[in-house]
Amino acid sequence: MKPKIYLAPMSGITDLSFRLISREFGAEQCFFEMLDAKITVCDHPGSRRPLKTIEKDTPIAAQLVGSDPCVMLDAAEKLTTLLDITFLDINSACPVKKIIKKGAGAALLQNTAMLGKIIHTLSSRLQIPITVKLRTGFDKRDIKQCVNTAELCEANGASMIFIHGRTRSQGYSGIIDYESIKAVKDAVRIPVMGSGNIFAPLMAKKMLDETGCDGILVARGAMGNPWLFRNIEHYLQKGETRTRPALGVREKVLAKHLAYIEKYNDMTDRNKAGYIGKVKKWYLKGDVSFSQTGQT
Ligand SMILES: Cc1cc2nc3c(=O)[nH]c(=O)nc-3n(C[C@H](O)[C@H](O)[C@H](O)COP(=O)(O)O)c2cc1C
């Protein structure tokens, strides 16, 4: 079966403008930026900002971060009445200290009883699929523990597992643990999607070949490079790589991305200027330093 190629959730990055550009270049499924279950429930004035969407921004999923099953359920019920989401993902991967301190994100990898309870509560009360985003471990690599966590997610009603092939301690750098992802894929019956170092078509193929996973999440690789989605698809079908688009082509797509930001981002002018500067750098920087064939 054709592997799934989704745009990964990335806080502060995968807003409406980023999703629209990614979709135009082949991202088949996107996520809203991660939502804090407590803020969503509070109806905090800023809480609706990340939920900005338009008709062609589909199919779309949401991701909740939290540690209390009741709060998570409240937030999920609100979300599903407000929005038409294809599935709801539970974040058990976020390494940020502020989130870990609250017992949420990757902290749930150390409290799998609570993770199971959250998944069970949401999957038994909601009509949409509940998925989970994991990392391969918290402090250290432990394949057995990683497989146990994935099996617990499946047993509690998860419909799909996204797994970032790094531990919480690794953050966003270091090698990808394909072996743990493969062990998870072999252990569960639900689909497993691999994440980590998908910066080039060869790296996407490496993830698929080494783990046998059902699809991949494209994350940082899509920044300033929305072509990556189609390039991966092309490479998987034909075995051919494509060169980076010429500067003029990149400038045209950048202009479109900036027009979406102008139209859809309700930021202060100062924040918008900073954000636009960041997006320009993504498209115009020299060739990325990530190896085309291996790991960074
Ligand atoms: C700036 C940034 C924000 C991220 N935010 C989230 C998030 O909100 N939820 C989540 O599940 N993963 C988040 N991630 C992790 C990505 O989804 C992905 O798993 C990770 O970057 C590994 O993929 P890569 O090495 O191909 O970038 C974030 C990553 C980055 C770089």
Ligand as a Chemical Component Dictionary entry (heavy atoms), coordinates in Angstrom:
data_LIG
# 
_chem_comp.id                   LIG 
_chem_comp.type                 NON-POLYMER 
_chem_comp.pdbx_formal_charge   0 
_chem_comp.three_letter_code    LIG 
# 
loop_
_chem_comp_atom.comp_id 
_chem_comp_atom.atom_id 
_chem_comp_atom.alt_atom_id 
_chem_comp_atom.type_symbol 
_chem_comp_atom.charge 
_chem_comp_atom.model_Cartn_x 
_chem_comp_atom.model_Cartn_y 
_chem_comp_atom.model_Cartn_z 
_chem_comp_atom.pdbx_ordinal 
LIG C1  C1  C 0 9.501  23.881 16.174 1  
LIG C2  C2  C 0 8.927  22.497 16.385 2  
LIG C3  C3  C 0 7.702  22.368 17.005 3  
LIG C4  C4  C 0 7.149  21.095 17.202 4  
LIG N1  N1  N 0 5.912  20.996 17.782 5  
LIG C5  C5  C 0 5.343  19.772 17.922 6  
LIG C6  C6  C 0 4.027  19.651 18.453 7  
LIG O1  O1  O 0 3.376  20.628 18.794 8  
LIG N2  N2  N 0 3.508  18.402 18.547 9  
LIG C7  C7  C 0 4.212  17.283 18.180 10 
LIG O2  O2  O 0 3.699  16.175 18.278 11 
LIG N3  N3  N 0 5.454  17.385 17.682 12 
LIG C8  C8  C 0 6.026  18.589 17.532 13 
LIG N4  N4  N 0 7.269  18.690 16.979 14 
LIG C9  C9  C 0 7.982  17.466 16.571 15 
LIG C10 C10 C 0 7.753  17.129 15.092 16 
LIG O3  O3  O 0 6.394  16.822 14.850 17 
LIG C11 C11 C 0 8.649  15.949 14.651 18 
LIG O4  O4  O 0 8.240  14.786 15.326 19 
LIG C12 C12 C 0 10.117 16.197 14.937 20 
LIG O5  O5  O 0 10.510 17.490 14.523 21 
LIG C13 C13 C 0 11.020 15.157 14.262 22 
LIG O6  O6  O 0 10.967 15.249 12.886 23 
LIG P1  P1  P 0 12.160 15.938 11.998 24 
LIG O7  O7  O 0 13.473 15.451 12.581 25 
LIG O8  O8  O 0 11.900 15.414 10.599 26 
LIG O9  O9  O 0 11.993 17.411 12.147 27 
LIG C14 C14 C 0 7.847  19.940 16.789 28 
LIG C15 C15 C 0 9.096  20.093 16.164 29 
LIG C16 C16 C 0 9.637  21.337 15.967 30 
LIG C17 C17 C 0 10.974 21.448 15.294 31 
# 
loop_
_chem_comp_bond.comp_id 
_chem_comp_bond.atom_id_1 
_chem_comp_bond.atom_id_2 
_chem_comp_bond.value_order 
_chem_comp_bond.pdbx_ordinal 
LIG C1  C2  SING 1  
LIG C2  C3  SING 2  
LIG C2  C16 DOUB 3  
LIG C3  C4  DOUB 4  
LIG C4  N1  SING 5  
LIG C4  C14 SING 6  
LIG N1  C5  DOUB 7  
LIG C5  C6  SING 8  
LIG C5  C8  SING 9  
LIG C6  O1  DOUB 10 
LIG C6  N2  SING 11 
LIG N2  C7  SING 12 
LIG C7  O2  DOUB 13 
LIG C7  N3  SING 14 
LIG N3  C8  DOUB 15 
LIG C8  N4  SING 16 
LIG N4  C9  SING 17 
LIG N4  C14 SING 18 
LIG C9  C10 SING 19 
LIG C10 O3  SING 20 
LIG C10 C11 SING 21 
LIG C11 O4  SING 22 
LIG C11 C12 SING 23 
LIG C12 O5  SING 24 
LIG C12 C13 SING 25 
LIG C13 O6  SING 26 
LIG O6  P1  SING 27 
LIG P1  O7  DOUB 28 
LIG P1  O8  SING 29 
LIG P1  O9  SING 30 
LIG C14 C15 DOUB 31 
LIG C15 C16 SING 32 
LIG C16 C17 SING 33 
# 
